Amino acid sequence: MDQERLSAIIECLLFAAGEPVSMARLSAVLDNVPREDIRRALTDLTSSYANAGRGIQLEQVAGGYQLRTAREHAFYVRKLLAARPPRLSRPMLETVAIIAYRQPITRPEIEQLRGVDSGAVLDTLLERRFVKIAGRKEAPGRPLIYATTPEFLEAFSLKDLESLPDISELREVESQLAAGLEAAESGSTQLELEPQLDPNPLSESPAEGPAAETSPSDEKESGESN
């Protein structure tokens, strides 16, 4: 198969999938094509989209490859889909960050770091599929342990967990983030994030992203233990 046709087929597969597609899945479909040729086609497609200033980009996200709308055009995509930008409350941001950097981690360990009950927040993160139950810890009571999901990586445009910012980098912007949080809390308890809205805005059924509304339970944080 010539490289141009291979690139066209891969582009078609990624468009139809509407979610990150791993190299293993691509290889399973293109079973007679060497992986090196598939990687070359993906590189060519990535460069083609980037260099042409297209409205769609090919990115490595959540362990796979995905066609995603360019971030600078998110405003127009939201208008087309009549969608509000996804939002996460401060407690949700704190909790998912702790899980991302300390996983696997138990609820008591999360609450020790946050200094507040986190049951309701964990429930909401589980509902949104940002975190998952990854088993039980071999400790008294065998508490549940939590970890992040591919949906978390996809929402924050991360290739993998190694793509998370270094913790020292986060401390450098802590004062700016704190100022933003104070401003948000003065009028609203929510922060707007900018994860990609829809990797395939031309499809009939846009890929489901993070929920647009923050549940009141995020701030309630009532304390039922797992």
N, C-alpha and C positions, 0 to 999 in steps of 0.2 A: 504494500500500500504506500502510495507516495505521501510525502509529509503534508502537502496542502490538503489532501482529502482527509488525512488523519486529524488534522487540526479542526477541520469543519465538523467531523463526527464528534470529537470531544466537546467542541463548543455546543453542539446540539444536545449532548448528554447532560452537560452542566446546566443548560437552560431548562431542560425538561425536569431535572431533579428538584430544583428550587431549594436545595439544602447542600451543605458541604459534602462532596463526594471524595472518598479516600482513594489513594492510588490502588489499593487492593480491589476496590469495586470497579474502577476503570479497567484494571488488568483482567478482571473476571469477564467483563463484557467484551473487551478487545483481546480475547484469549490467544489470538495468533500474532499479536503485535508485541515486540520486545518492550520491556519497561523503559529502556533508555529512549526509545522512540517516543513513547508517551510523555516522558519528562521533557523531551525536546519540544514537542508540540505544545505542552503547557507553558513552557518558557516563551515560545514564540507568541502564543496568544496573549500572555501577560504583557509582553513588550508592545504588541500591536495595540492593545486597548490603551495602555499608558501613553504611548507616543502619539497617538492620534487624537488625544484629548476627548475621548468618548465619554458618554454619560454612564456607561457600564464598565466595571473593572473586574478583573480576575484576581482573586486574592486567596491566599492560604489561610484558612480559618478552621478552628476546631478539628485539626488533624486531617483536613481535606481541602478540596478546591471548590470555590463558589463564585458564581457571577453575582456581583453586588452593585447596587446603584452608587454612583459617586457621591461622597458625603456632601460636597458643595451644592448638590442639587436636591438635598433632602427636603427643603422648604416646598418645592414644587411637587415632589412625590406625596408629601403629606396633604397638600391641597387636592391632588387627584384622588387620593384614597379617603379623603375626609377623616384622616386619622390624627389623633393627638400624639405628641412625642411620648415615648415610654418614660415612665417616672419611677424613681425609687426613693423611698423615704430615708431620712438619716439613719434610723435604726437598721433598715435593710442594707444600706451601704456599709455600715460598720460590720454587720454580721457576715455578709457575704465576703468582705475583705478578709476578715479573720479566718473564715473557712478556707478561702483561696490560698492564703499564705501558711496556714498551720495544718492543713488537712493531712490525714484524717483526724478529726477532732470531735470530742463529745460535747453535748450541750452544757454540762457543768463546767467544762474547760472554757467554752465560749462565754458563759456568764461570768466566770471568774475574771476574764479579760475585759469584758464590757462593764461589769459591776452592776448588772441589772438582769432581771428575768428576760429570757429571749424565746420563750415557747411560741408565742403568737407570730413573731417575726420568722422563726424557722418554718412554721406551718405555711406562711405565705410564700417563702422562698421555695419550699417544696412544691406548692401549687403551681408556681411559675416555672418550675423545672430548672431553676438556677442551681439548686443543690439537690443531692440525693442521699438516701440512707445507704451507707457503704458497708454495713455489717454491725457487729457488736464488739466492743473492746473486751479483751480478756482481763477484766478487773471485777471487783465486787459489785454485784448488781448487773454486770454485763450491759453497761449503757450503750445506746446507739451511737454510732460514729457517722459523721457527715463529711461529704466531699462535694466539690463542684462538678458540673455536668458539661457535656459538649454545648448545650444551649447557652450556658454561661459564657463560654469562649466565643460562641457565635455572636452573642449580643454585644460583647465588648471588643469584637474584631481582633481576637487573639488567636494566633496560630496554635499555641499550646501553652501550658502553664509556665514554661520557661520564658515566655514572652511577657509575663507580668513585670511591671516596673520594679526595679530594685527598691527595697524598703527605704534605703537612704534617700532615693530620689523623691519618694513620697513625703518624707519629713521636710524636705526643702520647700515643698509647696503647701505644707500643712497650714501655715498662717493664712495663705490665700483661700484655701478650702474652708477654714474656720470662718473667715469673713463672709464667704458665700453662704455658709450654713446659717449664720446669724441673720443675714438678709432674708433667707428663705423662711426662717422660723418667725420672723416678724410679721409676715403676711400669710405664709403657708408652711405646712410641715413637710413639703415635698421638694425634691430637687429634680430638675430635668437633666437627663442624660442624653447622649447622642449615639446610641447604638444604631446600626443599620436598620432601616425600617423594613425593607422588602428587597431581597436579592433579585427578584424577578417581577418587576412591576407590570410587565406586559402580560402576565399569565392571567387566566380567568379567576383563579382562586389564589390570591397572594399568600405567600408563606406566613404562617402565624408567628408573630413576634411576641416580645414580652407584653404583658397586659398593660393597657394605657392608664388604668386607674389604680391608685394605691388604696388598699383596704384599710378601713378604720382600725382594724386589729393590729396594723403595723405599729401604731402609736400606743395602743392599749397595753400590749405586751403582758397579758395576763399570764398567770404562772402555773399551768398544768405541766407536770414533768413527764418526759417520755420514760 
